[in-house]
Amino acid sequence: MSLFIEPKFKTSLFFCIICLITFPAAAAQEYDSPNGFYIGVTAGYGLIIGGDFDGDTVLTGNGQMFVVPGLSGSPGFGIVLGNKKGKTGYEISYFYNPHKADVLGVKKNGVQHIININYVRHFSMKGKFQPFIAGGMNLAWLPVKDAFYKEDWYLAPGDSYLSSRLVLEGNALYYSIGLNGEAGISYAFNPKFSLNACIFLRLMMIHSARAKDSEGTKWSYSLEDKLFMINPGLNVGLRYYF
Protein backbone atom coordinates (compact mmCIF):
# COMPACT_ATOMS: atom_id res chain seq x y z
CA MET A 1 0.00 0.00 0.00
CA SER A 2 1.46 3.34 -0.98
CA LEU A 3 0.83 6.63 0.66
CA PHE A 4 -0.06 9.41 -1.74
CA ILE A 5 0.37 13.01 -0.58
CA GLU A 6 -0.84 15.78 -2.79
CA PRO A 7 1.87 18.22 -4.01
CA LYS A 8 0.22 21.19 -2.34
CA PHE A 9 0.09 19.38 1.00
CA LYS A 10 3.74 18.29 0.61
CA THR A 11 4.76 21.90 0.17
CA SER A 12 2.76 23.02 3.21
CA LEU A 13 4.14 20.18 5.37
CA PHE A 14 7.71 20.96 4.31
CA PHE A 15 7.17 24.65 5.16
CA CYS A 16 5.78 23.81 8.61
CA ILE A 17 8.72 21.52 9.40
CA ILE A 18 11.22 24.22 8.39
CA CYS A 19 9.38 26.77 10.55
CA LEU A 20 9.37 24.44 13.55
CA ILE A 21 13.12 23.88 13.18
CA THR A 22 14.18 27.44 12.55
CA PHE A 23 11.69 29.47 14.63
CA PRO A 24 13.21 28.77 18.08
CA ALA A 25 16.67 29.80 16.89
CA ALA A 26 15.32 32.90 15.18
CA ALA A 27 13.25 33.83 18.20
CA ALA A 28 16.26 33.42 20.50
CA GLN A 29 18.37 35.56 18.23
CA GLU A 30 15.66 38.20 18.01
CA TYR A 31 15.08 38.38 21.75
CA ASP A 32 18.60 37.94 23.14
CA SER A 33 19.70 40.86 25.27
CA PRO A 34 22.48 42.94 23.67
CA ASN A 35 25.87 42.60 25.35
CA GLY A 36 29.25 44.26 25.22
CA PHE A 37 30.59 47.78 24.99
CA TYR A 38 28.07 50.42 23.94
CA ILE A 39 27.74 54.11 23.21
CA GLY A 40 24.55 56.09 23.17
CA VAL A 41 22.72 59.37 23.24
CA THR A 42 20.12 60.44 25.76
CA ALA A 43 17.55 63.19 26.16
CA GLY A 44 15.41 64.04 29.14
CA TYR A 45 13.70 66.52 31.38
CA GLY A 46 15.10 67.48 34.77
CA LEU A 47 13.25 69.19 37.61
CA ILE A 48 14.60 71.00 40.64
CA ILE A 49 12.45 70.43 43.72
CA GLY A 50 13.17 71.29 47.32
CA GLY A 51 16.70 71.88 48.49
CA ASP A 52 18.44 75.25 48.68
CA PHE A 53 18.23 76.35 45.04
CA ASP A 54 15.04 78.31 45.59
CA GLY A 55 16.23 81.86 44.84
CA ASP A 56 16.12 82.90 48.52
CA THR A 57 19.67 81.92 49.53
CA VAL A 58 22.93 83.92 49.34
CA LEU A 59 26.46 83.09 50.47
CA THR A 60 28.37 85.98 52.00
CA GLY A 61 31.80 86.45 53.51
CA ASN A 62 35.06 88.36 52.98
CA GLY A 63 33.28 91.05 51.03
CA GLN A 64 31.78 88.61 48.53
CA MET A 65 28.26 87.46 47.79
CA PHE A 66 27.29 84.41 45.77
CA VAL A 67 23.62 84.33 44.83
CA VAL A 68 22.15 80.82 44.96
CA PRO A 69 19.53 80.97 42.19
CA GLY A 70 16.12 79.43 41.85
CA LEU A 71 16.18 76.96 38.99
CA SER A 72 13.31 75.90 36.73
CA GLY A 73 12.84 72.48 35.18
CA SER A 74 14.04 72.10 31.61
CA PRO A 75 15.01 69.55 28.92
CA GLY A 76 18.58 68.46 28.33
CA PHE A 77 20.67 65.93 26.41
CA GLY A 78 23.79 63.86 26.82
CA ILE A 79 26.02 60.97 25.81
CA VAL A 80 26.68 57.63 27.50
CA LEU A 81 29.44 55.00 27.41
CA GLY A 82 29.04 51.62 29.03
CA ASN A 83 29.72 47.92 29.11
CA LYS A 84 27.11 45.21 29.72
CA LYS A 85 27.77 41.56 30.44
CA GLY A 86 24.77 39.42 31.18
CA LYS A 87 22.48 41.11 33.66
CA THR A 88 25.07 43.56 35.01
CA GLY A 89 26.79 46.58 33.54
CA TYR A 90 28.58 49.82 34.25
CA GLU A 91 28.23 53.13 32.51
CA ILE A 92 29.47 56.69 32.60
CA SER A 93 27.46 59.53 31.08
CA TYR A 94 27.55 63.27 30.62
CA PHE A 95 24.32 65.30 30.70
CA TYR A 96 23.92 68.93 29.62
CA ASN A 97 20.89 70.54 31.29
CA PRO A 98 20.27 74.29 30.76
CA HIS A 99 17.96 76.09 33.21
CA LYS A 100 16.36 79.45 33.63
CA ALA A 101 17.82 80.87 36.84
CA ASP A 102 16.12 83.38 39.13
CA VAL A 103 18.93 85.65 40.40
CA LEU A 104 17.55 88.26 42.81
CA GLY A 105 14.31 88.34 40.86
CA VAL A 106 16.00 88.64 37.45
CA LYS A 107 15.91 85.78 34.94
CA LYS A 108 19.40 84.60 34.00
CA ASN A 109 20.88 81.50 32.38
CA GLY A 110 22.36 78.55 34.24
CA VAL A 111 23.57 75.20 32.94
CA GLN A 112 24.02 71.96 34.83
CA HIS A 113 26.94 69.85 33.60
CA ILE A 114 26.53 66.41 35.16
CA ILE A 115 28.80 63.35 35.04
CA ASN A 116 27.06 60.17 36.20
CA ILE A 117 28.84 56.91 37.09
CA ASN A 118 26.36 54.07 37.55
CA TYR A 119 26.10 50.35 38.17
CA VAL A 120 23.24 48.87 36.11
CA ARG A 121 21.31 45.70 36.94
CA HIS A 122 18.89 44.10 34.46
CA PHE A 123 16.27 41.63 35.66
CA SER A 124 16.00 39.55 32.49
CA MET A 125 18.19 38.36 29.63
CA LYS A 126 15.33 37.22 27.43
CA GLY A 127 12.58 39.18 25.80
CA LYS A 128 12.61 42.48 23.99
CA PHE A 129 11.57 44.34 27.14
CA GLN A 130 14.12 44.23 29.95
CA PRO A 131 13.47 46.17 33.18
CA PHE A 132 16.50 47.53 35.03
CA ILE A 133 17.61 49.57 38.00
CA ALA A 134 20.79 51.63 38.34
CA GLY A 135 22.62 53.45 41.08
CA GLY A 136 25.83 55.37 41.53
CA MET A 137 27.29 58.82 41.98
CA ASN A 138 27.33 62.14 40.18
CA LEU A 139 29.78 65.01 39.86
CA ALA A 140 28.41 68.30 38.60
CA TRP A 141 29.16 71.96 38.06
CA LEU A 142 26.65 74.74 37.56
CA PRO A 143 27.70 78.11 36.09
CA VAL A 144 25.13 80.88 36.68
CA LYS A 145 25.26 84.18 34.84
CA ASP A 146 25.56 87.41 36.91
CA ALA A 147 25.38 85.70 40.28
CA PHE A 148 28.64 86.96 41.89
CA TYR A 149 28.86 90.29 43.73
CA LYS A 150 31.73 91.96 45.53
CA GLU A 151 31.81 94.66 48.18
CA ASP A 152 32.88 98.05 46.88
CA TRP A 153 33.89 100.93 49.16
CA TYR A 154 33.24 104.50 48.00
CA LEU A 155 33.07 108.03 49.34
CA ALA A 156 29.69 109.59 48.74
CA PRO A 157 29.56 113.34 48.00
CA GLY A 158 29.35 115.32 51.25
CA ASP A 159 30.32 112.33 53.41
CA SER A 160 33.49 112.14 55.49
CA TYR A 161 33.40 108.36 55.79
CA LEU A 162 33.44 105.46 53.35
CA SER A 163 30.29 103.58 52.47
CA SER A 164 30.03 100.10 51.01
CA ARG A 165 27.84 98.55 48.39
CA LEU A 166 27.65 95.26 46.54
CA VAL A 167 28.61 95.50 42.87
CA LEU A 168 27.95 92.87 40.24
CA GLU A 169 31.27 91.35 39.22
CA GLY A 170 30.49 88.32 37.11
CA ASN A 171 29.27 84.74 36.97
CA ALA A 172 29.22 82.21 39.78
CA LEU A 173 30.20 78.56 39.48
CA TYR A 174 28.88 75.91 41.88
CA TYR A 175 30.40 72.43 42.36
CA SER A 176 28.54 69.41 43.71
CA ILE A 177 28.78 65.70 44.41
CA GLY A 178 25.88 63.36 44.91
CA LEU A 179 24.05 60.06 44.49
CA ASN A 180 21.94 58.66 41.64
CA GLY A 181 19.03 56.24 41.46
CA GLU A 182 17.24 55.05 38.32
CA ALA A 183 14.49 52.63 37.37
CA GLY A 184 13.43 51.92 33.81
CA ILE A 185 12.99 49.53 30.93
CA SER A 186 15.10 48.71 27.89
CA TYR A 187 13.65 47.65 24.54
CA ALA A 188 16.11 45.62 22.43
CA PHE A 189 14.74 45.79 18.92
CA ASN A 190 17.78 44.04 17.41
CA PRO A 191 21.15 42.68 18.64
CA LYS A 192 22.87 46.03 18.11
CA PHE A 193 20.37 48.66 19.23
CA SER A 194 18.27 49.22 22.32
CA LEU A 195 15.92 51.99 23.38
CA ASN A 196 15.94 52.93 27.07
CA ALA A 197 13.47 54.90 29.17
CA CYS A 198 13.85 55.59 32.88
CA ILE A 199 12.93 57.84 35.76
CA PHE A 200 15.82 59.13 37.84
CA LEU A 201 16.51 60.89 41.10
CA ARG A 202 19.72 62.79 41.85
CA LEU A 203 20.58 64.00 45.35
CA MET A 204 23.29 66.64 44.99
CA MET A 205 25.41 68.33 47.67
CA ILE A 206 26.97 71.65 46.68
CA HIS A 207 30.32 71.92 48.47
CA SER A 208 32.02 74.97 46.94
CA ALA A 209 31.52 78.06 44.79
CA ARG A 210 33.97 79.95 42.59
CA ALA A 211 33.99 83.15 40.59
CA LYS A 212 36.28 85.58 38.78
CA ASP A 213 35.81 89.32 39.16
CA SER A 214 36.20 92.07 36.56
CA GLU A 215 39.90 92.44 37.41
CA GLY A 216 40.60 88.77 36.77
CA THR A 217 40.97 87.83 40.43
CA LYS A 218 39.63 84.36 41.23
CA TRP A 219 37.49 83.88 44.32
CA SER A 220 36.42 80.67 45.98
CA TYR A 221 33.99 79.88 48.75
CA SER A 222 34.13 76.56 50.61
CA LEU A 223 30.77 75.81 52.18
CA GLU A 224 30.86 74.70 55.81
CA ASP A 225 27.09 74.31 55.71
CA LYS A 226 26.53 72.44 52.49
CA LEU A 227 23.74 73.27 50.07
CA PHE A 228 21.51 70.56 48.66
CA MET A 229 19.59 70.03 45.44
CA ILE A 230 16.96 67.40 44.64
CA ASN A 231 16.88 66.65 40.91
CA PRO A 232 14.26 64.14 39.64
CA GLY A 233 13.41 63.62 35.99
CA LEU A 234 12.82 61.39 33.00
CA ASN A 235 15.35 60.17 30.41
CA VAL A 236 15.05 58.32 27.12
CA GLY A 237 18.03 57.11 25.13
CA LEU A 238 19.32 55.05 22.24
CA ARG A 239 22.30 52.69 22.63
CA TYR A 240 24.48 50.98 20.03
CA TYR A 241 26.37 47.80 21.03
CA PHE A 242 29.66 46.84 19.43
C-alpha angles and dihedrals in degrees: 000000000000127000114229118200119186115242093241091053091047090055093048093047092049090050092050092050091050091049092050091051099044103033098075092051092045092047092050091050092047095049102037113121113249115251138190137042115345142182126199151164126238138192129188152143122258127197130197112216129169121340126093101301093094101116093252099090130087132177115219136179142117091024094305134113126196114193113218102212132216109245128208126213116263144162123266142171140216151162131254136202122190151146125226127192117176111313096341134070146156129222142178122203141178120215126193111203119174118199139187105243126207105217111181090327095312121111112239136163125263130173129201114214107193130185113194125194111190143175110219126205122190120198098209140033096193131065131043092264114065120177117212144177128208137190138176144107139303136211117197145171127199121197113196122194118239095356101124122085131179132201114255123194119211141165112239118215110272094014124116094199135059121258127201134220137172114251126194108249107170148286128338126223122204125197125203145175126199154140132278134210127181138176124184151119133263124212113204105198093173137357092272106040135051133177117217132197125179146156116231141192124201122191107197130190116201108213105171145014130207137187143167121223129218091271093055095253113145119225129192133189121198110203116227089182103046123222121228136210129191111207118183124168152131128270134189123186148170122226131195119203122209 
